[in-house]
Amino acid sequence: MNIAMTTLSSKLVHQEKEKFSRMAVDAVLRLKGQDNLDYIQIIKKLGGSIKDSFLCEGLILEKSIAISS
């Protein structure tokens, strides 16, 4: 947790440093010993506040294919 808090010293997340440190540590712990950090995805969305950020256990994207005639 201390390492995560040290690396998150930017002005953008300074006020929410503890929250983002906890999210980062939780995300890494969910890898359960796997060392591939590519399994952690960050999805950016316009609007809202940095305080609206959260860690999601899993995500399912619904996709449909448009067939043109």
PDB file of N, CA, C, O and CB in Angstrom:
ATOM      1  N   MET A   1       0.834  -1.187   0.000  1.00  0.00           N
ATOM      2  CA  MET A   1       0.000   0.000   0.000  1.00  0.00           C
ATOM      3  C   MET A   1       0.877   1.247   0.000  1.00  0.00           C
ATOM      4  O   MET A   1       0.574   2.216  -0.697  1.00  0.00           O
ATOM      5  CB  MET A   1      -0.948   0.000   1.213  1.00  0.00           C
ATOM      6  N   ASN A   2       1.947   1.235   0.764  1.00  0.00           N
ATOM      7  CA  ASN A   2       2.839   2.397   0.814  1.00  0.00           C
ATOM      8  C   ASN A   2       3.505   2.653  -0.531  1.00  0.00           C
ATOM      9  O   ASN A   2       3.661   3.805  -0.936  1.00  0.00           O
ATOM     10  CB  ASN A   2       3.903   2.200   1.889  1.00  0.00           C
ATOM     11  N   ILE A   3       3.899   1.588  -1.225  1.00  0.00           N
ATOM     12  CA  ILE A   3       4.519   1.753  -2.545  1.00  0.00           C
ATOM     13  C   ILE A   3       3.507   2.353  -3.516  1.00  0.00           C
ATOM     14  O   ILE A   3       3.850   3.253  -4.284  1.00  0.00           O
ATOM     15  CB  ILE A   3       5.050   0.394  -3.083  1.00  0.00           C
ATOM     16  N   ALA A   4       2.282   1.874  -3.494  1.00  0.00           N
ATOM     17  CA  ALA A   4       1.243   2.408  -4.375  1.00  0.00           C
ATOM     18  C   ALA A   4       0.994   3.886  -4.080  1.00  0.00           C
ATOM     19  O   ALA A   4       0.852   4.684  -5.007  1.00  0.00           O
ATOM     20  CB  ALA A   4      -0.063   1.608  -4.217  1.00  0.00           C
ATOM     21  N   MET A   5       0.942   4.254  -2.814  1.00  0.00           N
ATOM     22  CA  MET A   5       0.708   5.653  -2.453  1.00  0.00           C
ATOM     23  C   MET A   5       1.865   6.544  -2.893  1.00  0.00           C
ATOM     24  O   MET A   5       1.651   7.687  -3.297  1.00  0.00           O
ATOM     25  CB  MET A   5       0.496   5.783  -0.946  1.00  0.00           C
ATOM     26  N   THR A   6       3.087   6.026  -2.815  1.00  0.00           N
ATOM     27  CA  THR A   6       4.255   6.801  -3.242  1.00  0.00           C
ATOM     28  C   THR A   6       4.222   7.055  -4.736  1.00  0.00           C
ATOM     29  O   THR A   6       4.551   8.152  -5.186  1.00  0.00           O
ATOM     30  CB  THR A   6       5.547   6.079  -2.865  1.00  0.00           C
ATOM     31  N   THR A   7       3.828   6.053  -5.512  1.00  0.00           N
ATOM     32  CA  THR A   7       3.816   6.222  -6.968  1.00  0.00           C
ATOM     33  C   THR A   7       2.662   7.092  -7.441  1.00  0.00           C
ATOM     34  O   THR A   7       2.709   7.612  -8.555  1.00  0.00           O
ATOM     35  CB  THR A   7       3.743   4.872  -7.647  1.00  0.00           C
ATOM     36  N   LEU A   8       1.639   7.261  -6.633  1.00  0.00           N
ATOM     37  CA  LEU A   8       0.487   8.078  -7.012  1.00  0.00           C
ATOM     38  C   LEU A   8       0.583   9.481  -6.414  1.00  0.00           C
ATOM     39  O   LEU A   8      -0.354   9.947  -5.765  1.00  0.00           O
ATOM     40  CB  LEU A   8      -0.814   7.404  -6.564  1.00  0.00           C
ATOM     41  N   SER A   9       1.690  10.137  -6.627  1.00  0.00           N
ATOM     42  CA  SER A   9       1.889  11.455  -6.021  1.00  0.00           C
ATOM     43  C   SER A   9       1.611  12.602  -6.986  1.00  0.00           C
ATOM     44  O   SER A   9       2.032  13.731  -6.735  1.00  0.00           O
ATOM     45  CB  SER A   9       3.299  11.569  -5.503  1.00  0.00           C
ATOM     46  N   SER A  10       0.900  12.330  -8.098  1.00  0.00           N
ATOM     47  CA  SER A  10       0.611  13.403  -9.051  1.00  0.00           C
ATOM     48  C   SER A  10      -0.472  14.330  -8.499  1.00  0.00           C
ATOM     49  O   SER A  10      -1.205  13.967  -7.579  1.00  0.00           O
ATOM     50  CB  SER A  10       0.174  12.818 -10.411  1.00  0.00           C
ATOM     51  N   LYS A  11      -0.562  15.513  -9.068  1.00  0.00           N
ATOM     52  CA  LYS A  11      -1.553  16.491  -8.626  1.00  0.00           C
ATOM     53  C   LYS A  11      -2.974  16.026  -8.930  1.00  0.00           C
ATOM     54  O   LYS A  11      -3.912  16.397  -8.225  1.00  0.00           O
ATOM     55  CB  LYS A  11      -1.294  17.840  -9.289  1.00  0.00           C
ATOM     56  N   LEU A  12      -3.139  15.205  -9.988  1.00  0.00           N
ATOM     57  CA  LEU A  12      -4.480  14.779 -10.384  1.00  0.00           C
ATOM     58  C   LEU A  12      -5.141  13.870  -9.362  1.00  0.00           C
ATOM     59  O   LEU A  12      -6.343  13.987  -9.121  1.00  0.00           O
ATOM     60  CB  LEU A  12      -4.420  14.078 -11.708  1.00  0.00           C
ATOM     61  N   VAL A  13      -4.391  12.981  -8.765  1.00  0.00           N
ATOM     62  CA  VAL A  13      -4.977  12.030  -7.830  1.00  0.00           C
ATOM     63  C   VAL A  13      -4.547  12.280  -6.385  1.00  0.00           C
ATOM     64  O   VAL A  13      -4.827  11.460  -5.511  1.00  0.00           O
ATOM     65  CB  VAL A  13      -4.606  10.626  -8.232  1.00  0.00           C
ATOM     66  N   HIS A  14      -3.886  13.377  -6.129  1.00  0.00           N
ATOM     67  CA  HIS A  14      -3.367  13.643  -4.783  1.00  0.00           C
ATOM     68  C   HIS A  14      -4.460  13.555  -3.717  1.00  0.00           C
ATOM     69  O   HIS A  14      -4.259  12.932  -2.675  1.00  0.00           O
ATOM     70  CB  HIS A  14      -2.714  15.022  -4.738  1.00  0.00           C
ATOM     71  N   GLN A  15      -5.606  14.170  -3.969  1.00  0.00           N
ATOM     72  CA  GLN A  15      -6.673  14.172  -2.973  1.00  0.00           C
ATOM     73  C   GLN A  15      -7.301  12.798  -2.799  1.00  0.00           C
ATOM     74  O   GLN A  15      -7.856  12.503  -1.740  1.00  0.00           O
ATOM     75  CB  GLN A  15      -7.737  15.170  -3.357  1.00  0.00           C
ATOM     76  N   GLU A  16      -7.220  11.955  -3.821  1.00  0.00           N
ATOM     77  CA  GLU A  16      -7.803  10.618  -3.770  1.00  0.00           C
ATOM     78  C   GLU A  16      -6.720   9.544  -3.752  1.00  0.00           C
ATOM     79  O   GLU A  16      -6.965   8.405  -4.150  1.00  0.00           O
ATOM     80  CB  GLU A  16      -8.737  10.400  -4.959  1.00  0.00           C
ATOM     81  N   LYS A  17      -5.523   9.906  -3.290  1.00  0.00           N
ATOM     82  CA  LYS A  17      -4.372   9.005  -3.343  1.00  0.00           C
ATOM     83  C   LYS A  17      -4.636   7.701  -2.599  1.00  0.00           C
ATOM     84  O   LYS A  17      -4.265   6.634  -3.087  1.00  0.00           O
ATOM     85  CB  LYS A  17      -3.146   9.690  -2.763  1.00  0.00           C
ATOM     86  N   GLU A  18      -5.259   7.762  -1.443  1.00  0.00           N
ATOM     87  CA  GLU A  18      -5.521   6.553  -0.666  1.00  0.00           C
ATOM     88  C   GLU A  18      -6.513   5.637  -1.393  1.00  0.00           C
ATOM     89  O   GLU A  18      -6.331   4.419  -1.426  1.00  0.00           O
ATOM     90  CB  GLU A  18      -6.062   6.921   0.727  1.00  0.00           C
ATOM     91  N   LYS A  19      -7.550   6.224  -1.970  1.00  0.00           N
ATOM     92  CA  LYS A  19      -8.551   5.440  -2.706  1.00  0.00           C
ATOM     93  C   LYS A  19      -7.906   4.730  -3.899  1.00  0.00           C
ATOM     94  O   LYS A  19      -8.125   3.535  -4.099  1.00  0.00           O
ATOM     95  CB  LYS A  19      -9.709   6.350  -3.189  1.00  0.00           C
ATOM     96  N   PHE A  20      -7.115   5.455  -4.689  1.00  0.00           N
ATOM     97  CA  PHE A  20      -6.500   4.863  -5.875  1.00  0.00           C
ATOM     98  C   PHE A  20      -5.406   3.867  -5.504  1.00  0.00           C
ATOM     99  O   PHE A  20      -5.191   2.893  -6.226  1.00  0.00           O
ATOM    100  CB  PHE A  20      -5.925   5.956  -6.769  1.00  0.00           C
ATOM    101  N   SER A  21      -4.724   4.090  -4.409  1.00  0.00           N
ATOM    102  CA  SER A  21      -3.727   3.128  -3.935  1.00  0.00           C
ATOM    103  C   SER A  21      -4.410   1.823  -3.556  1.00  0.00           C
ATOM    104  O   SER A  21      -3.932   0.742  -3.901  1.00  0.00           O
ATOM    105  CB  SER A  21      -2.941   3.696  -2.729  1.00  0.00           C
ATOM    106  N   ARG A  22      -5.512   1.924  -2.856  1.00  0.00           N
ATOM    107  CA  ARG A  22      -6.266   0.738  -2.459  1.00  0.00           C
ATOM    108  C   ARG A  22      -6.777  -0.005  -3.695  1.00  0.00           C
ATOM    109  O   ARG A  22      -6.725  -1.234  -3.745  1.00  0.00           O
ATOM    110  CB  ARG A  22      -7.443   1.127  -1.540  1.00  0.00           C
ATOM    111  N   MET A  23      -7.273   0.741  -4.697  1.00  0.00           N
ATOM    112  CA  MET A  23      -7.754   0.106  -5.923  1.00  0.00           C
ATOM    113  C   MET A  23      -6.619  -0.599  -6.654  1.00  0.00           C
ATOM    114  O   MET A  23      -6.804  -1.706  -7.160  1.00  0.00           O
ATOM    115  CB  MET A  23      -8.409   1.141  -6.841  1.00  0.00           C
ATOM    116  N   ALA A  24      -5.449   0.028  -6.716  1.00  0.00           N
ATOM    117  CA  ALA A  24      -4.299  -0.571  -7.396  1.00  0.00           C
ATOM    118  C   ALA A  24      -3.859  -1.851  -6.695  1.00  0.00           C
ATOM    119  O   ALA A  24      -3.601  -2.859  -7.352  1.00  0.00           O
ATOM    120  CB  ALA A  24      -3.132   0.423  -7.458  1.00  0.00           C
ATOM    121  N   VAL A  25      -3.774  -1.819  -5.381  1.00  0.00           N
ATOM    122  CA  VAL A  25      -3.367  -2.999  -4.620  1.00  0.00           C
ATOM    123  C   VAL A  25      -4.410  -4.107  -4.779  1.00  0.00           C
ATOM    124  O   VAL A  25      -4.050  -5.266  -4.984  1.00  0.00           O
ATOM    125  CB  VAL A  25      -3.174  -2.646  -3.122  1.00  0.00           C
ATOM    126  N   ASP A  26      -5.685  -3.765  -4.687  1.00  0.00           N
ATOM    127  CA  ASP A  26      -6.747  -4.761  -4.848  1.00  0.00           C
ATOM    128  C   ASP A  26      -6.707  -5.394  -6.242  1.00  0.00           C
ATOM    129  O   ASP A  26      -6.897  -6.602  -6.384  1.00  0.00           O
ATOM    130  CB  ASP A  26      -8.121  -4.118  -4.602  1.00  0.00           C
ATOM    131  N   ALA A  27      -6.461  -4.581  -7.260  1.00  0.00           N
ATOM    132  CA  ALA A  27      -6.401  -5.100  -8.633  1.00  0.00           C
ATOM    133  C   ALA A  27      -5.254  -6.092  -8.792  1.00  0.00           C
ATOM    134  O   ALA A  27      -5.423  -7.138  -9.420  1.00  0.00           O
ATOM    135  CB  ALA A  27      -6.242  -3.947  -9.640  1.00  0.00           C
ATOM    136  N   VAL A  28      -4.103  -5.778  -8.237  1.00  0.00           N
ATOM    137  CA  VAL A  28      -2.955  -6.685  -8.327  1.00  0.00           C
ATOM    138  C   VAL A  28      -3.216  -7.957  -7.522  1.00  0.00           C
ATOM    139  O   VAL A  28      -2.872  -9.051  -7.970  1.00  0.00           O
ATOM    140  CB  VAL A  28      -1.670  -5.989  -7.825  1.00  0.00           C
ATOM    141  N   LEU A  29      -3.813  -7.828  -6.352  1.00  0.00           N
ATOM    142  CA  LEU A  29      -4.108  -9.008  -5.539  1.00  0.00           C
ATOM    143  C   LEU A  29      -5.113  -9.936  -6.220  1.00  0.00           C
ATOM    144  O   LEU A  29      -5.075 -11.148  -6.008  1.00  0.00           O
ATOM    145  CB  LEU A  29      -4.640  -8.584  -4.179  1.00  0.00           C
ATOM    146  N   ARG A  30      -6.002  -9.385  -7.028  1.00  0.00           N
ATOM    147  CA  ARG A  30      -6.977 -10.202  -7.759  1.00  0.00           C
ATOM    148  C   ARG A  30      -6.322 -11.052  -8.841  1.00  0.00           C
ATOM    149  O   ARG A  30      -6.941 -11.984  -9.356  1.00  0.00           O
ATOM    150  CB  ARG A  30      -8.038  -9.312  -8.385  1.00  0.00           C
ATOM    151  N   LEU A  31      -5.088 -10.744  -9.187  1.00  0.00           N
ATOM    152  CA  LEU A  31      -4.366 -11.568 -10.161  1.00  0.00           C
ATOM    153  C   LEU A  31      -3.944 -12.901  -9.553  1.00  0.00           C
ATOM    154  O   LEU A  31      -3.566 -13.821 -10.277  1.00  0.00           O
ATOM    155  CB  LEU A  31      -3.136 -10.819 -10.686  1.00  0.00           C
ATOM    156  N   LYS A  32      -4.007 -13.007  -8.240  1.00  0.00           N
ATOM    157  CA  LYS A  32      -3.708 -14.241  -7.502  1.00  0.00           C
ATOM    158  C   LYS A  32      -2.369 -14.854  -7.909  1.00  0.00           C
ATOM    159  O   LYS A  32      -2.290 -16.039  -8.232  1.00  0.00           O
ATOM    160  CB  LYS A  32      -4.819 -15.258  -7.720  1.00  0.00           C
ATOM    161  N   GLY A  33      -1.326 -14.040  -7.888  1.00  0.00           N
ATOM    162  CA  GLY A  33       0.027 -14.535  -8.146  1.00  0.00           C
ATOM    163  C   GLY A  33       0.475 -14.466  -9.596  1.00  0.00           C
ATOM    164  O   GLY A  33       1.662 -14.629  -9.878  1.00  0.00           O
ATOM    165  N   GLN A  34      -0.435 -14.231 -10.511  1.00  0.00           N
ATOM    166  CA  GLN A  34      -0.041 -14.081 -11.912  1.00  0.00           C
ATOM    167  C   GLN A  34       0.700 -12.764 -12.062  1.00  0.00           C
ATOM    168  O   GLN A  34       0.366 -11.777 -11.407  1.00  0.00           O
ATOM    169  CB  GLN A  34      -1.279 -14.137 -12.864  1.00  0.00           C
ATOM    170  N   ASP A  35       1.705 -12.751 -12.924  1.00  0.00           N
ATOM    171  CA  ASP A  35       2.506 -11.533 -13.047  1.00  0.00           C
ATOM    172  C   ASP A  35       2.216 -10.743 -14.318  1.00  0.00           C
ATOM    173  O   ASP A  35       2.980  -9.841 -14.662  1.00  0.00           O
ATOM    174  CB  ASP A  35       3.964 -11.883 -13.005  1.00  0.00           C
ATOM    175  N   ASN A  36       1.144 -11.054 -15.017  1.00  0.00           N
ATOM    176  CA  ASN A  36       0.798 -10.344 -16.243  1.00  0.00           C
ATOM    177  C   ASN A  36      -0.151  -9.189 -15.916  1.00  0.00           C
ATOM    178  O   ASN A  36      -1.355  -9.390 -15.752  1.00  0.00           O
ATOM    179  CB  ASN A  36       0.155 -11.309 -17.276  1.00  0.00           C
ATOM    180  N   LEU A  37       0.402  -7.989 -15.824  1.00  0.00           N
ATOM    181  CA  LEU A  37      -0.410  -6.812 -15.491  1.00  0.00           C
ATOM    182  C   LEU A  37      -1.333  -6.397 -16.627  1.00  0.00           C
ATOM    183  O   LEU A  37      -2.184  -5.527 -16.440  1.00  0.00           O
ATOM    184  CB  LEU A  37       0.488  -5.652 -15.124  1.00  0.00           C
ATOM    185  N   ASP A  38      -1.180  -7.010 -17.816  1.00  0.00           N
ATOM    186  CA  ASP A  38      -2.080  -6.721 -18.934  1.00  0.00           C
ATOM    187  C   ASP A  38      -3.504  -7.185 -18.635  1.00  0.00           C
ATOM    188  O   ASP A  38      -4.449  -6.754 -19.296  1.00  0.00           O
ATOM    189  CB  ASP A  38      -1.570  -7.389 -20.214  1.00  0.00           C
ATOM    190  N   TYR A  39      -3.662  -8.062 -17.640  1.00  0.00           N
ATOM    191  CA  TYR A  39      -4.999  -8.505 -17.250  1.00  0.00           C
ATOM    192  C   TYR A  39      -5.779  -7.399 -16.545  1.00  0.00           C
ATOM    193  O   TYR A  39      -6.997  -7.497 -16.400  1.00  0.00           O
ATOM    194  CB  TYR A  39      -4.905  -9.727 -16.347  1.00  0.00           C
ATOM    195  N   ILE A  40      -5.093  -6.359 -16.110  1.00  0.00           N
ATOM    196  CA  ILE A  40      -5.752  -5.217 -15.471  1.00  0.00           C
ATOM    197  C   ILE A  40      -6.014  -4.184 -16.556  1.00  0.00           C
ATOM    198  O   ILE A  40      -5.080  -3.624 -17.131  1.00  0.00           O
ATOM    199  CB  ILE A  40      -4.879  -4.613 -14.299  1.00  0.00           C
ATOM    200  N   GLN A  41      -7.276  -3.939 -16.829  1.00  0.00           N
ATOM    201  CA  GLN A  41      -7.680  -2.993 -17.865  1.00  0.00           C
ATOM    202  C   GLN A  41      -8.179  -1.705 -17.221  1.00  0.00           C
ATOM    203  O   GLN A  41      -8.883  -1.731 -16.211  1.00  0.00           O
ATOM    204  CB  GLN A  41      -8.772  -3.605 -18.774  1.00  0.00           C
ATOM    205  N   ILE A  42      -7.805  -0.590 -17.815  1.00  0.00           N
ATOM    206  CA  ILE A  42      -8.308   0.710 -17.365  1.00  0.00           C
ATOM    207  C   ILE A  42      -9.191   1.254 -18.473  1.00  0.00           C
ATOM    208  O   ILE A  42      -8.740   1.456 -19.601  1.00  0.00           O
ATOM    209  CB  ILE A  42      -7.133   1.712 -17.020  1.00  0.00           C
ATOM    210  N   ILE A  43     -10.445   1.486 -18.144  1.00  0.00           N
ATOM    211  CA  ILE A  43     -11.397   2.016 -19.120  1.00  0.00           C
ATOM    212  C   ILE A  43     -11.664   3.463 -18.750  1.00  0.00           C
ATOM    213  O   ILE A  43     -12.128   3.764 -17.650  1.00  0.00           O
ATOM    214  CB  ILE A  43     -12.731   1.178 -19.154  1.00  0.00           C
ATOM    215  N   LYS A  44     -11.365   4.350 -19.680  1.00  0.00           N
ATOM    216  CA  LYS A  44     -11.549   5.783 -19.439  1.00  0.00           C
ATOM    217  C   LYS A  44     -12.879   6.220 -20.035  1.00  0.00           C
ATOM    218  O   LYS A  44     -13.256   5.788 -21.124  1.00  0.00           O
ATOM    219  CB  LYS A  44     -10.375   6.610 -20.044  1.00  0.00           C
ATOM    220  N   LYS A  45     -13.575   7.069 -19.321  1.00  0.00           N
ATOM    221  CA  LYS A  45     -14.862   7.561 -19.775  1.00  0.00           C
ATOM    222  C   LYS A  45     -14.913   9.067 -19.556  1.00  0.00           C
ATOM    223  O   LYS A  45     -14.566   9.560 -18.482  1.00  0.00           O
ATOM    224  CB  LYS A  45     -16.027   6.849 -19.038  1.00  0.00           C
ATOM    225  N   LEU A  46     -15.343   9.783 -20.566  1.00  0.00           N
ATOM    226  CA  LEU A  46     -15.440  11.233 -20.462  1.00  0.00           C
ATOM    227  C   LEU A  46     -16.574  11.628 -19.525  1.00  0.00           C
ATOM    228  O   LEU A  46     -17.589  10.940 -19.425  1.00  0.00           O
ATOM    229  CB  LEU A  46     -15.651  11.860 -21.846  1.00  0.00           C
ATOM    230  N   GLY A  47     -16.381  12.725 -18.858  1.00  0.00           N
ATOM    231  CA  GLY A  47     -17.399  13.241 -17.950  1.00  0.00           C
ATOM    232  C   GLY A  47     -17.234  12.671 -16.558  1.00  0.00           C
ATOM    233  O   GLY A  47     -16.388  11.807 -16.326  1.00  0.00           O
ATOM    234  N   GLY A  48     -18.029  13.149 -15.649  1.00  0.00           N
ATOM    235  CA  GLY A  48     -17.960  12.663 -14.285  1.00  0.00           C
ATOM    236  C   GLY A  48     -16.757  13.222 -13.550  1.00  0.00           C
ATOM    237  O   GLY A  48     -16.117  14.172 -14.000  1.00  0.00           O
ATOM    238  N   SER A  49     -16.468  12.625 -12.432  1.00  0.00           N
ATOM    239  CA  SER A  49     -15.391  13.086 -11.567  1.00  0.00           C
ATOM    240  C   SER A  49     -14.428  11.935 -11.309  1.00  0.00           C
ATOM    241  O   SER A  49     -14.794  10.767 -11.442  1.00  0.00           O
ATOM    242  CB  SER A  49     -15.949  13.646 -10.233  1.00  0.00           C
ATOM    243  N   ILE A  50     -13.212  12.266 -10.945  1.00  0.00           N
ATOM    244  CA  ILE A  50     -12.233  11.235 -10.606  1.00  0.00           C
ATOM    245  C   ILE A  50     -12.713  10.438  -9.391  1.00  0.00           C
ATOM    246  O   ILE A  50     -12.322   9.285  -9.210  1.00  0.00           O
ATOM    247  CB  ILE A  50     -10.846  11.868 -10.329  1.00  0.00           C
ATOM    248  N   LYS A  51     -13.550  11.046  -8.567  1.00  0.00           N
ATOM    249  CA  LYS A  51     -14.103  10.370  -7.399  1.00  0.00           C
ATOM    250  C   LYS A  51     -15.084   9.275  -7.787  1.00  0.00           C
ATOM    251  O   LYS A  51     -15.405   8.421  -6.960  1.00  0.00           O
ATOM    252  CB  LYS A  51     -14.786  11.372  -6.493  1.00  0.00           C
ATOM    253  N   ASP A  52     -15.574   9.279  -9.041  1.00  0.00           N
ATOM    254  CA  ASP A  52     -16.514   8.263  -9.518  1.00  0.00           C
ATOM    255  C   ASP A  52     -15.810   6.963  -9.904  1.00  0.00           C
ATOM    256  O   ASP A  52     -16.477   5.976 -10.212  1.00  0.00           O
ATOM    257  CB  ASP A  52     -17.297   8.796 -10.709  1.00  0.00           C
ATOM    258  N   SER A  53     -14.493   6.944  -9.894  1.00  0.00           N
ATOM    259  CA  SER A  53     -13.723   5.767 -10.302  1.00  0.00           C
ATOM    260  C   SER A  53     -13.954   4.607  -9.341  1.00  0.00           C
ATOM    261  O   SER A  53     -14.147   4.802  -8.141  1.00  0.00           O
ATOM    262  CB  SER A  53     -12.225   6.102 -10.374  1.00  0.00           C
ATOM    263  N   PHE A  54     -13.932   3.387  -9.897  1.00  0.00           N
ATOM    264  CA  PHE A  54     -14.125   2.203  -9.077  1.00  0.00           C
ATOM    265  C   PHE A  54     -13.444   1.002  -9.723  1.00  0.00           C
ATOM    266  O   PHE A  54     -13.122   1.017 -10.911  1.00  0.00           O
ATOM    267  CB  PHE A  54     -15.622   1.927  -8.868  1.00  0.00           C
ATOM    268  N   LEU A  55     -13.234  -0.024  -8.928  1.00  0.00           N
ATOM    269  CA  LEU A  55     -12.649  -1.277  -9.387  1.00  0.00           C
ATOM    270  C   LEU A  55     -13.780  -2.265  -9.588  1.00  0.00           C
ATOM    271  O   LEU A  55     -14.590  -2.490  -8.689  1.00  0.00           O
ATOM    272  CB  LEU A  55     -11.587  -1.825  -8.377  1.00  0.00           C
ATOM    273  N   CYS A  56     -13.827  -2.848 -10.764  1.00  0.00           N
ATOM    274  CA  CYS A  56     -14.900  -3.772 -11.120  1.00  0.00           C
ATOM    275  C   CYS A  56     -14.346  -5.195 -11.133  1.00  0.00           C
ATOM    276  O   CYS A  56     -13.274  -5.435 -11.689  1.00  0.00           O
ATOM    277  CB  CYS A  56     -15.520  -3.403 -12.501  1.00  0.00           C
ATOM    278  N   GLU A  57     -15.056  -6.128 -10.533  1.00  0.00           N
ATOM    279  CA  GLU A  57     -14.624  -7.528 -10.475  1.00  0.00           C
ATOM    280  C   GLU A  57     -14.517  -8.130 -11.871  1.00  0.00           C
ATOM    281  O   GLU A  57     -13.569  -8.860 -12.161  1.00  0.00           O
ATOM    282  CB  GLU A  57     -15.596  -8.354  -9.621  1.00  0.00           C
ATOM    283  N   GLY A  58     -15.454  -7.838 -12.714  1.00  0.00           N
ATOM    284  CA  GLY A  58     -15.453  -8.350 -14.079  1.00  0.00           C
ATOM    285  C   GLY A  58     -16.354  -7.473 -14.921  1.00  0.00           C
ATOM    286  O   GLY A  58     -17.118  -6.665 -14.392  1.00  0.00           O
ATOM    287  N   LEU A  59     -16.268  -7.629 -16.202  1.00  0.00           N
ATOM    288  CA  LEU A  59     -17.044  -6.769 -17.078  1.00  0.00           C
ATOM    289  C   LEU A  59     -17.437  -7.555 -18.309  1.00  0.00           C
ATOM    290  O   LEU A  59     -16.607  -8.241 -18.905  1.00  0.00           O
ATOM    291  CB  LEU A  59     -16.255  -5.499 -17.463  1.00  0.00           C
ATOM    292  N   ILE A  60     -18.687  -7.462 -18.688  1.00  0.00           N
ATOM    293  CA  ILE A  60     -19.167  -8.102 -19.904  1.00  0.00           C
ATOM    294  C   ILE A  60     -19.645  -7.002 -20.833  1.00  0.00           C
ATOM    295  O   ILE A  60     -20.501  -6.192 -20.476  1.00  0.00           O
ATOM    296  CB  ILE A  60     -20.306  -9.140 -19.605  1.00  0.00           C
ATOM    297  N   LEU A  61     -19.080  -6.988 -22.029  1.00  0.00           N
ATOM    298  CA  LEU A  61     -19.502  -6.010 -23.029  1.00  0.00           C
ATOM    299  C   LEU A  61     -20.445  -6.690 -24.003  1.00  0.00           C
ATOM    300  O   LEU A  61     -20.113  -7.728 -24.576  1.00  0.00           O
ATOM    301  CB  LEU A  61     -18.280  -5.397 -23.775  1.00  0.00           C
ATOM    302  N   GLU A  62     -21.601  -6.117 -24.189  1.00  0.00           N
ATOM    303  CA  GLU A  62     -22.549  -6.672 -25.150  1.00  0.00           C
ATOM    304  C   GLU A  62     -22.261  -6.044 -26.498  1.00  0.00           C
ATOM    305  O   GLU A  62     -22.199  -4.822 -26.635  1.00  0.00           O
ATOM    306  CB  GLU A  62     -24.032  -6.419 -24.713  1.00  0.00           C
ATOM    307  N   LYS A  63     -22.088  -6.889 -27.476  1.00  0.00           N
ATOM    308  CA  LYS A  63     -21.794  -6.401 -28.822  1.00  0.00           C
ATOM    309  C   LYS A  63     -22.834  -6.960 -29.790  1.00  0.00           C
ATOM    310  O   LYS A  63     -23.301  -8.089 -29.643  1.00  0.00           O
ATOM    311  CB  LYS A  63     -20.351  -6.804 -29.264  1.00  0.00           C
ATOM    312  N   SER A  64     -23.176  -6.167 -30.752  1.00  0.00           N
ATOM    313  CA  SER A  64     -24.053  -6.673 -31.814  1.00  0.00           C
ATOM    314  C   SER A  64     -23.434  -6.275 -33.144  1.00  0.00           C
ATOM    315  O   SER A  64     -22.746  -5.259 -33.246  1.00  0.00           O
ATOM    316  CB  SER A  64     -25.523  -6.113 -31.678  1.00  0.00           C
ATOM    317  N   ILE A  65     -23.681  -7.065 -34.129  1.00  0.00           N
ATOM    318  CA  ILE A  65     -23.132  -6.817 -35.448  1.00  0.00           C
ATOM    319  C   ILE A  65     -24.256  -6.363 -36.361  1.00  0.00           C
ATOM    320  O   ILE A  65     -25.268  -7.049 -36.507  1.00  0.00           O
ATOM    321  CB  ILE A  65     -22.428  -8.077 -36.012  1.00  0.00           C
ATOM    322  N   ALA A  66     -24.071  -5.211 -36.968  1.00  0.00           N
ATOM    323  CA  ALA A  66     -25.068  -4.691 -37.901  1.00  0.00           C
ATOM    324  C   ALA A  66     -24.791  -5.295 -39.275  1.00  0.00           C
ATOM    325  O   ALA A  66     -23.678  -5.203 -39.793  1.00  0.00           O
ATOM    326  CB  ALA A  66     -25.040  -3.121 -37.956  1.00  0.00           C
ATOM    327  N   ILE A  67     -25.812  -5.910 -39.854  1.00  0.00           N
ATOM    328  CA  ILE A  67     -25.672  -6.509 -41.180  1.00  0.00           C
ATOM    329  C   ILE A  67     -26.340  -5.583 -42.179  1.00  0.00           C
ATOM    330  O   ILE A  67     -27.531  -5.291 -42.081  1.00  0.00           O
ATOM    331  CB  ILE A  67     -26.294  -7.947 -41.235  1.00  0.00           C
ATOM    332  N   SER A  68     -25.557  -5.132 -43.133  1.00  0.00           N
ATOM    333  CA  SER A  68     -26.131  -4.219 -44.128  1.00  0.00           C
ATOM    334  C   SER A  68     -26.555  -5.010 -45.353  1.00  0.00           C
ATOM    335  O   SER A  68     -25.923  -6.005 -45.708  1.00  0.00           O
ATOM    336  CB  SER A  68     -25.118  -3.110 -44.522  1.00  0.00           C
ATOM    337  N   SER A  69     -27.624  -4.566 -45.997  1.00  0.00           N
ATOM    338  CA  SER A  69     -28.141  -5.260 -47.167  1.00  0.00           C
ATOM    339  C   SER A  69     -27.544  -4.735 -48.443  1.00  0.00           C
ATOM    340  O   SER A  69     -27.878  -5.217 -49.525  1.00  0.00           O
ATOM    341  CB  SER A  69     -29.632  -5.146 -47.226  1.00  0.00           C
TER     342      SER A  69
END
